[in-house]
Amino acid sequence: MSRALRCLLVMFLLLCGAAPVRAGDDRALERGTAIIDPAILRALDQGRLGLGRMLAPERPAGTPLPNSELFKLSSMLPVREALTREFDRYVERHSASLPNESIGVGEGFAFQLFDRALLDSADVRFVLAGIVNRMDRAYVAPDNCGEIRLIYRLTRTDLPPIGENAVSQRLPMTLNLVLKAKGEGNDASLTCREIARRWLAAGSASPAMEQLSGKNGPLDLINDRNIQRIETNLQIAHAPKSAVRDFRTDYLMKVFDYDAAAKRFAEAPMENQIDRDRILADEELRRDFKTWLLDPAHFSELDRGTLVIPERFLARAAVAPTPAGFDVSDLQPEFGLVQGEGASGNAVFSEGDVVGALKRAAADGTRLQNIQSLAGFERRLNDVTCAGCHQTRGIGGFHFPGVDWMAAKPSNSTVVPASPHFFGDQVRRRDILTSFRDGEVPDFSRSFSNRPQLRGSSELAGTEYSDGWGAHCYLPAAKPSETDRSFRGWSCAEGLACQVAGKTSHMGMCFVKGR
């Protein structure tokens, strides 16, 4: 087994076998920014926040919506049809590129395909697995005050749990119902400040249902009239380790905007998911994308992580292969866009283009937070995409698998309901909520997906999220002049050493010295 693969395996064991790190005062990192309590989620799923009630409010409370009914709803028919097309495209591409590796449903195939029949089954449904406050995305649509996300996990309902520690039959697919934090279903006088106040107040202690859903609770503001879109993420295929390849898992991601007038979801471009192949194949598109992104204002937004790329450059679907590792490869969304390793002669950006943009930023006094080099530009260009972000510090291809409250003992079934990327970002998100609540202008910037933005806080110091065991790190070059300025601060806590996990990258993870 290669060193890179060993490191990835150790990281997987870390994610699956360790409880979420708590802050120094033993308060959960997600306080005020997410709801992950199993008992609360069970009650909400069986009430008005069940997927059936959100998509079809006329349904009686407590009536589960199986997939056999879900995708027959007029609003959901376009979703089902689009997923069918993506499956067909995936199989067609696979057959053309890997004709000697079989693909189909079941263990007898080299690539084991997700069983599409589950999308029409009466024995499968989407279960509320978590609620996440994303007011940190208010820079996209300020009038909406950001987003609130109801995350549902696909789960079998026909197999009862066996034994005390049994887990329910969760399946590798999530449906993210994205709501406007402030939408048509809310009073016009509602402010972003009030929404943030409610979330932070509910997170100040272990919240009870009344604090969350009562008249002054944050969930009292949620209803079907706030629906903005649906985001789906599913493990479309899995290839176990074999004589011809290491293990690989592909995740299909799609987005569907909600048309409130027609009461239907419609296939839509994915935010910041650069359509690499289409851009590289079209000279005019390459030129326009280069001009647009290197504009000083847009370059600064890319650095801050607040970039919103125009739709003409975006894809309507993405397949994110994992594990992607640390080395540059064609598994990454930005591969080939920057001249250098693996890039063809029609790359969009040259090293001179990026160096020139950095010099212009320095000349006009723009303080860049993350991009300090060509490698920093490549990494940021990669992690602003949906696929690139999900390949970074995820649990497989998911950042929020969520809790499994249908298990016999929910507290034992899902020890880590979300990825290190998710938990590491909570300090930043809570800082933004606090700014809203206090009437201040929020700082929406974020760091690279590999390393959280600390915001001057010591809350994450020494944890797997920042510089503790399992944290992502950078091994400086032998010559200080060759150390990449974008990553030189990615160090390990005392007693730990950075072990490189790639052949060409200086990126690695923090481990105990000598191990």
Residue pairs with C-beta under 8 A, 6 or more apart in sequence:
1 9
3 499
3 500
3 501
4 325
4 326
4 327
4 501
4 502
4 503
5 246
7 499
7 501
7 508
7 509
8 323
8 325
8 501
10 470
10 509
10 511
11 470
11 509
14 464
14 469
14 470
15 395
15 416
15 419
15 420
16 395
16 415
16 416
17 415
18 415
18 416
18 464
19 415
19 416
20 28
20 29
20 416
20 417
20 418
20 423
21 29
21 423
21 460
21 463
21 464
21 465
21 468
22 28
22 29
23 29
23 459
24 458
24 459
29 423
29 426
29 427
29 459
30 36
30 203
30 418
30 423
30 426
31 203
31 204
31 430
32 133
32 199
32 200
32 201
32 202
32 203
32 204
32 430
32 433
33 132
33 133
33 199
33 203
33 426
33 429
33 430
33 433
34 130
34 131
34 132
34 133
34 418
34 426
35 41
35 130
35 131
35 132
35 207
35 212
36 130
36 402
36 403
36 417
36 418
37 206
37 207
37 403
38 403
38 404
38 405
38 410
38 411
39 405
39 410
40 207
40 209
40 212
41 128
41 129
41 130
41 131
41 402
41 403
41 405
42 405
42 406
42 410
43 209
44 50
44 128
44 131
44 213
44 219
45 127
45 128
45 405
46 61
46 62
47 53
47 61
47 62
48 54
48 61
49 128
49 131
49 150
49 219
49 222
50 61
50 62
50 64
50 65
50 128
51 65
51 70
51 125
51 126
51 128
51 150
51 152
51 175
51 177
52 59
52 63
52 64
52 65
52 69
52 70
53 59
53 61
53 224
54 150
54 177
54 224
54 227
55 65
55 70
55 73
55 75
55 76
55 224
56 65
56 73
57 223
57 224
59 65
64 125
64 157
65 125
65 126
66 121
66 122
66 123
66 124
66 125
66 157
67 118
67 119
67 120
67 121
67 122
67 124
67 125
67 126
67 154
68 120
68 121
68 122
69 122
70 76
70 125
70 126
71 77
71 79
71 80
71 119
71 120
74 263
74 264
75 258
75 263
75 264
75 265
76 265
77 264
78 256
78 264
78 265
78 266
78 267
79 230
79 232
79 254
79 256
79 265
80 119
82 254
82 256
82 267
83 116
83 119
83 232
83 252
83 254
84 116
86 236
86 252
86 254
86 317
87 113
87 114
87 116
87 236
89 317
90 236
90 237
90 250
90 252
90 319
91 103
91 113
94 101
94 103
94 111
94 237
95 103
98 111
101 110
101 111
101 239
101 244
101 245
102 108
102 109
102 110
102 111
103 109
103 110
103 111
103 113
103 237
104 111
104 112
104 113
105 112
105 113
105 114
105 115
106 112
110 239
110 242
111 237
111 238
111 239
112 237
112 238
112 239
112 240
113 236
113 237
114 172
114 173
114 234
114 235
114 236
114 237
118 124
118 154
118 171
123 156
123 157
123 158
124 154
124 155
124 156
124 157
124 171
125 154
125 155
125 157
126 152
126 153
126 154
126 155
126 175
127 152
127 153
127 154
127 155
127 405
127 406
128 150
128 151
128 152
129 151
129 152
129 153
129 174
129 400
129 401
129 402
129 403
129 404
129 405
129 417
130 151
130 400
130 402
130 403
130 417
130 418
131 148
131 149
131 150
131 151
131 219
132 148
132 149
132 151
132 400
133 146
133 148
133 181
133 199
133 218
133 429
133 433
134 146
134 147
134 148
134 149
134 181
134 429
135 145
135 146
135 147
135 181
135 192
135 195
135 196
135 199
135 429
135 432
135 433
135 436
136 146
136 428
136 429
136 432
136 433
136 442
136 444
136 446
137 146
137 147
137 444
138 144
138 145
138 146
138 181
138 192
138 432
138 436
138 442
138 444
139 306
139 444
140 146
140 271
140 308
141 180
143 182
144 180
144 181
144 182
144 183
144 228
145 180
145 181
145 182
145 191
145 192
145 195
145 436
146 181
146 192
147 178
147 179
147 180
147 181
147 228
148 178
148 179
148 180
148 181
148 218
148 221
148 222
148 226
149 176
149 177
149 178
149 179
150 176
150 177
150 179
150 222
151 174
151 175
151 176
151 177
151 400
151 402
152 174
152 175
152 176
152 177
153 170
153 171
153 173
153 174
153 401
153 402
153 404
154 170
154 171
154 172
154 173
154 174
154 175
154 234
155 168
155 169
155 170
155 171
155 404
155 406
156 168
156 169
156 170
156 171
159 168
159 169
161 167
161 168
161 406
161 407
161 408
163 408
164 408
164 409
165 408
165 409
165 412
165 413
166 407
166 408
167 404
167 407
167 408
167 413
167 414
168 404
168 406
168 407
168 413
170 401
170 404
172 234
172 235
172 396
172 397
172 398
173 232
173 233
173 234
173 235
174 232
174 233
174 234
174 398
174 400
174 401
174 402
175 230
175 231
175 232
176 230
176 231
176 232
176 233
177 227
177 230
178 227
178 228
178 229
178 230
178 231
179 222
179 226
179 227
179 228
180 226
180 228
181 192
181 195
181 221
181 226
182 190
182 191
182 192
182 195
182 221
182 226
183 225
183 226
183 227
183 228
184 225
184 226
184 260
185 223
185 224
185 225
185 226
186 221
186 226
190 221
192 436
193 436
193 437
193 439
195 218
195 221
195 436
196 433
196 434
196 436
196 437
197 437
198 216
198 217
198 218
198 221
199 218
199 433
200 430
200 433
200 434
200 437
201 211
201 216
202 211
202 212
202 217
202 218
210 217
211 217
212 218
212 219
213 219
213 220
214 220
225 260
227 258
227 260
228 257
228 258
229 255
229 256
229 257
229 258
229 265
229 268
230 255
230 256
230 258
230 265
231 253
231 254
231 255
231 256
232 252
232 253
232 254
232 255
232 256
233 251
233 252
233 253
233 390
233 397
233 398
234 251
234 252
235 249
235 250
235 251
235 396
235 397
236 250
236 251
236 252
236 319
237 249
237 250
238 247
238 248
238 249
238 250
239 245
239 247
239 248
239 249
240 247
241 247
248 321
248 322
248 323
249 321
249 322
249 396
249 397
250 319
250 320
250 321
250 322
250 397
251 319
251 320
251 321
251 322
251 390
251 396
251 397
251 398
252 317
252 318
252 319
253 270
253 273
253 317
253 318
253 319
253 320
253 386
253 387
253 390
254 267
254 270
254 316
254 317
255 267
255 268
255 269
255 270
255 271
255 316
256 265
256 266
256 267
256 268
257 265
257 266
257 268
258 264
258 265
258 266
259 265
259 266
267 316
268 316
269 311
269 314
269 315
269 316
270 314
270 315
270 316
270 317
270 318
270 386
271 308
271 309
271 314
271 386
272 307
272 308
272 309
272 314
272 384
272 385
272 386
273 314
273 315
273 318
273 333
273 385
273 386
273 387
274 289
274 309
274 313
274 314
274 315
274 333
274 334
274 337
274 381
274 385
275 313
275 314
275 315
276 315
276 333
276 334
276 335
276 336
276 337
278 285
278 315
279 285
279 286
279 289
279 313
279 337
279 348
280 286
280 336
280 337
280 344
280 346
280 347
280 348
283 346
285 312
285 313
286 346
286 348
288 312
288 313
289 313
289 348
290 348
290 349
290 353
292 298
292 310
292 313
293 299
293 302
293 309
293 349
294 349
294 353
294 356
294 357
296 357
296 360
296 361
296 364
296 366
298 307
299 357
299 360
299 361
299 371
300 361
300 366
300 368
301 307
301 308
302 371
302 377
302 380
302 381
302 384
303 368
303 369
303 370
303 371
303 380
304 369
304 370
304 444
304 445
304 446
305 370
305 380
305 384
305 444
305 445
305 446
305 447
306 444
306 445
306 446
307 384
309 384
318 333
318 385
318 386
318 387
319 387
320 333
320 386
320 387
320 388
320 390
320 391
320 397
321 331
321 391
322 390
322 391
322 394
322 396
322 397
323 391
324 331
324 332
324 391
325 331
325 501
325 502
326 500
326 501
326 502
326 505
326 507
326 508
327 502
327 503
327 504
327 505
328 335
328 340
328 341
328 342
328 378
328 504
328 505
329 335
329 342
330 336
330 342
331 391
332 382
332 388
332 391
333 382
333 385
333 387
333 388
334 378
334 381
334 382
334 385
334 388
335 342
335 343
336 342
336 343
336 344
336 347
337 343
337 347
337 348
337 349
337 381
338 347
338 348
338 349
338 350
338 351
338 354
338 374
338 377
338 378
338 381
339 347
339 349
339 350
339 351
340 347
340 351
340 374
341 504
349 377
351 374
354 374
354 377
355 374
357 377
358 368
358 371
358 372
358 373
361 368
369 445
369 447
370 376
370 380
370 447
370 448
370 486
371 377
371 380
371 486
372 484
372 485
372 486
373 484
373 485
373 486
375 484
375 486
375 487
376 484
376 485
376 486
376 487
379 448
379 450
379 486
380 448
382 388
383 389
383 392
383 448
383 449
383 450
388 449
389 399
389 421
389 449
390 397
390 398
390 399
391 397
392 421
392 449
392 450
393 419
393 420
393 421
393 424
393 449
393 450
393 472
394 419
394 421
395 401
395 416
395 418
395 419
398 419
399 418
399 419
399 421
399 422
400 417
400 418
400 419
400 422
401 414
401 417
401 418
402 414
402 417
402 418
403 410
403 413
403 414
403 417
404 410
404 413
404 414
407 413
407 414
420 464
420 465
420 470
420 471
421 449
423 465
424 451
424 452
424 460
424 465
424 466
425 446
425 452
425 453
427 452
427 453
427 454
427 455
427 457
427 459
427 460
428 446
428 452
428 453
428 455
431 442
431 443
431 455
431 457
432 442
432 443
432 444
435 441
435 442
435 443
436 442
445 453
446 453
447 453
450 472
450 490
450 507
451 466
451 471
451 472
451 490
452 460
452 465
452 466
454 460
454 461
454 466
460 466
461 467
461 493
462 468
462 493
463 471
464 470
464 471
465 471
467 473
467 491
467 492
467 493
467 496
467 510
468 492
468 493
468 496
468 510
469 496
469 510
469 511
469 512
470 509
470 510
470 511
471 492
471 509
471 510
472 490
472 507
472 508
472 509
472 510
473 490
473 491
473 492
473 498
473 507
473 508
473 509
473 510
474 484
474 487
474 488
474 489
474 490
474 491
474 498
474 506
474 507
474 508
475 498
475 499
475 500
475 506
475 507
475 508
476 483
476 488
476 506
477 483
477 484
477 506
484 506
487 506
487 507
490 498
490 507
491 498
492 498
492 510
493 510
495 512
495 513
496 510
496 511
496 512
496 513
497 510
497 511
497 512
497 513
497 514
498 508
498 509
498 510
499 508
499 509
499 510
499 511
500 506
500 507
500 508
501 507
501 508
501 509
502 508
